[in-house]
Amino acid sequence: MPAFARFLLALTLLVFIGSASASAAKYFEGYLENGNFEEQPKPSNLKGTKLVGEHGLPKWVTKGLVEYIHGGPQPGGMFFAVSHGVHAVRLGNEASISQTVPVKPGSLYALTFGASRTCAQEEVLRVSVPTQSGDLPLQTLYSSDGGDVYAWGFIAKSKSVTVTFHNPGVQEDPACGPLIDAVAIKELFPPMPTRDNLVKNPGFEEGPHRLMNSTNGVLLPPKQEDRTSPLPGWMIESLKAVKFIGAKHFNVPSGRSAVELVAGRESAIAQILRTTPNTVYTLTFTVGDAKNGCHGSMMVEAFAAKETLKVPFESKGKGEFKTASFKFKAIEPRTRITFYSSYYHTKNDDFGSLCGPILDDVKVSKLA
């Protein structure tokens, strides 16, 4: 083959690979199609705020009473906070929205979405991707402005999956229902321990997508609501969520990410490590405040094997932090390390927003 022909063939292959990679990266990280609901329905697909027809909402399939909402004051004196754009959808009793998304079989993904309740009563949002589902109770408001953002993890079973958000209808008033104002997705890569650190994802650098116009961080639900953690390597072993925070809007001791223990003892994070029985290890970690208005006397409790350490931290809200460590002897081939906040905290300037100490740079190494 002449040199020029080989050059043209190589160029064609590069263009093909580049376009294929761009296509594959479409859902690698970012909004689903019309994931912020800003592509509006046709007037013929709206009856007031109610969507008409299964395909009335562009790029989504709707079932039941789904309303297309413009943020702000509503008829009847209600106010809907749409924190991540202008428009959102509200799910009535037994209503749902769904979208089919191309994915890689066997890969771990996290959905990130803005969700809030619209009435002062119990509301639940069911998230499902066959064959996994979880119910997120929305009665706990972590942010008083209604800007709560959640992540939900799943492992893809096929080349495409149908993502569904469903209101199972637990509230008494059928006119109430969860509000969803943004949906994004990110493929996550399973982190591995290293020779110097047995902890996977020790600095929480691998985690779910952060919505660009969100300043509240991302809530990671407990494992009873999501058995596939959206924070690789870690489990949320508690009744309430922990918060995944980034350096753009919070003070983070190192790297780009950390976790905030926002619900006291109800907000615990854990990991199971491979250890050698009767071997002594050192557990080191960093605690501090996120410089987000969370002041006061904090305490982080750490557990490993039979050992416990309580680390006090007096937060002045200046983004300070300190490092703590203790030794433990492994009893089994698997050792669980756990962290939680001893106390409950709210922001000084906003008593409706939960907050707490942050955790970062967790390291477990064999004692030399």
Stockholm file with secondary structure:
# STOCKHOLM 1.0

chainA/1-368         MPAFARFLLALTLLVFIGSASASAAKYFEGYLENGNFEEQPKPSNLKGTKLVGEHGLPKWVTKGLVEYIHGGPQPGGMFFAVSHGVHAVRLGNEASISQTVPVKPGSLYALTFGASRTCAQEEVLRVSVPTQSGDLPLQTLYSSDGGDVYAWGFIAKSKSVTVTFHNPGVQEDPACGPLIDAVAIKELFPPMPTRDNLVKNPGFEEGPHRLMNSTNGVLLPPKQEDRTSPLPGWMIESLKAVKFIGAKHFNVPSGRSAVELVAGRESAIAQILRTTPNTVYTLTFTVGDAKNGCHGSMMVEAFAAKETLKVPFESKGKGEFKTASFKFKAIEPRTRITFYSSYYHTKNDDFGSLCGPILDDVKVSKLA
#=GR chainA/1-368 SS CCHHHHHHHHHHHHHHHHHHHHHHGGGTEEECTTTTSCSCCCGGGEETTEECSTTCSTTCEEESSEEEEESEECTTSCEECCTTSSEEEEECTTCEEEEEEECCTTCEEEEEEEEECSSSSCCEEEEEETTEEEEEECCSCSSTTSCCEEEEEEECCSSEEEEEEECCCCSSCTTCCCEEEEEEEEEECCCCCCSSCCCSSTTCCSCCCCCTTCCSCEEECCTTTCSSCSSTTCEECSSSCEEEEETTTSCCSSSSEEEECTTGGGCEEEEEEECCTTCEEEEEEEEECCSSSCCEEEEEEEEETTEEEEEEEEECSSCCEEEEEEEEECCSSEEEEEEEESSCEEETTEEEEEECCEEEEEEEEECC
#=GC SS_cons         CCHHHHHHHHHHHHHHHHHHHHHHGGGTEEECTTTTSCSCCCGGGEETTEECSTTCSTTCEEESSEEEEESEECTTSCEECCTTSSEEEEECTTCEEEEEEECCTTCEEEEEEEEECSSSSCCEEEEEETTEEEEEECCSCSSTTSCCEEEEEEECCSSEEEEEEECCCCSSCTTCCCEEEEEEEEEECCCCCCSSCCCSSTTCCSCCCCCTTCCSCEEECCTTTCSSCSSTTCEECSSSCEEEEETTTSCCSSSSEEEECTTGGGCEEEEEEECCTTCEEEEEEEEECCSSSCCEEEEEEEEETTEEEEEEEEECSSCCEEEEEEEEECCSSEEEEEEEESSCEEETTEEEEEECCEEEEEEEEECC
//
